[in-house]
Amino acid sequence: MSVAIENFVKAIYKNGKSNTNDTKPGNIAKELGISSAAATDMAQKLAAKDIIVYKKYQPLKLTEKGNKMALNIVRKHRLWESLLFKLFDLSLHDIHREAELLEHQTSDLLAEKISDYLGNPKFDPHGDPIPTASGEITTTDTSVPLSKASEGKNYIISRLLSTDKEFFDFCSANALKYGNTIHVSKQFTSSKMTQISINNNTIVLNSDFSNIIYVDEKE
């Protein structure tokens, strides 16, 4: 499959898992930086190949074949992120950017070799689950957005849902990384801000950040 097709299928999968984006052709077009007409044309072509379900004016849906393709691409992307982070200590922004390129040039054999080398990780450095070679996600997501976390409790950062460089630079500078523990001091409901403490530092986050940092309550 071409890079364009793989990116289109992956965008449908990712938007379908998001709470803020749907999978109508216009939204997929915006995600990929293409025209709505080009997205509609691609959708019709992929529907003819039984990769997606296309109905005019309706959100796009992946078929079983399309979902398997998407998970294979996502697996390769997240394995590359994990490898680049381990070997070169690249930033979370940089590993995403490089993995966007490498995922399309990676055979299933190489993906397996990377997974074996890393010890078959279940999560990438952003906290996103890595699908298995058979196209399954075997982990259960129990995380909540930091904005929904309860005051006075400790949480472990489980996912950082962004591709924005400034967001990751901020997280890096404040030790907000996958696996670290934070304490939720206060939820300012009316102003949509969250106060946390980490490593003896107090940080106040607005909803733009607290909605894309996911946490699990620490036992």
Secondary structure, DSSP 8 states (H G I E B T S, - for coil): --HHHHHHHHHHHHHHH-SS----HHHHHHHHT--HHHHHHHHHHHHHTTSEE--TTS--EE-HHHHHHHHHHHHHHHHHHHHHHHHH---HHHHHHHHHHHGGG--HHHHHHHHHHHT--SB-TTS-B---TTS---S----EEGGG--TT-EEEEEEE----HHHHHHHHHTT--TT-EEEEEEEETTTTEEEEEETTEEEEEEHHHHTTEEEEE--
